[in-house]
Amino acid sequence: MSKFGCLIMGRPAGAGKTNAPVKTTFCAALIQHLRNSRRACYYINLDPAAEDFAFEPDIDIKDLISLEDVMEEMHLGPNGGLIYCFEFLLQNMDFLTEPLETVTDEYLIIIDMPGQIELYTHIPILPSLVKDLTRGSLNINMCAAYLLESTFVVDRPKFFAGTLSAMSAMLMLEMPHVNVLSKMDLIKDSIPRRDLKRFLDPDVGLLDEDAERAAKAANADGTLVVPVAPSVEENGDPNKTEDVMAGKSFRRLNRAVGNLIDDFSMVSFLRLNVQDEDSVGAILSYIDDAIQFHEAQEPREPMDEIDVDEMVG
């Protein structure tokens, strides 16, 4: 019997609703949607720094180890402490696997992950965790939902850096991915609909347009002038961030990142507004398709009674 689950990842770490990471906000919205749809879910928190939850986790990594204790006792910084927490978890996987043995295929296992990008790009911790969950007796059909904050589209180089992170996670984890632009309500009046489509399926031409757009500034009477931005190679100060980011080397770097994303052609985004239940439901449908959830479900009578409170622990 297969089980079904989804890793929820987000960038940037610590961004989101009000003082909560964006992926944790999505987890809460997803659980609420599942409850409204009378579907069972099993909620796991693997963020050792998380404190506030809209729904109490069925498994919380802080019952095993917390980031605060690691930083205090091991004299590590936040990123080093986080890596230590996951290394400790991998050495004590029975903390996860034993409770999951009893979870049936009717449940969607939601795993709330930290937002630090190091875990998904160049440290082989998460691939080891995924292998333990998807193989052996658990045999969990899993996908990853990678949430990128939609406000990144305002700064196009930042957006492509975030897209590169999403692609890196896809290559590292080697599992189905659903990439999501979250908090769409924050930019609905900032980005024209026709431009937004070019972010959903990243268009490297946006970077060329950004260089032209950045060179324009409004003068006193509202017309536009095009000043010549100094470059570090010419007369800019390499110690000043604004000069470095206006320089030719920075533009070449951005273009190289854009071309790499375009060459792989792996990343596209779905739109998410957690305030809109239809939007959350649309993301869930893509997750279900990625893990083939509905193909394993038995037909049910319309009047089947389900204890919703019991379903979410």
Order of alpha helices (4+ residues) and beta strands (2+ residues): beta-alpha-beta-beta-alpha-alpha-alpha-beta-alpha-alpha-beta-alpha-beta-alpha-alpha-beta-beta-alpha-alpha-beta-alpha-alpha
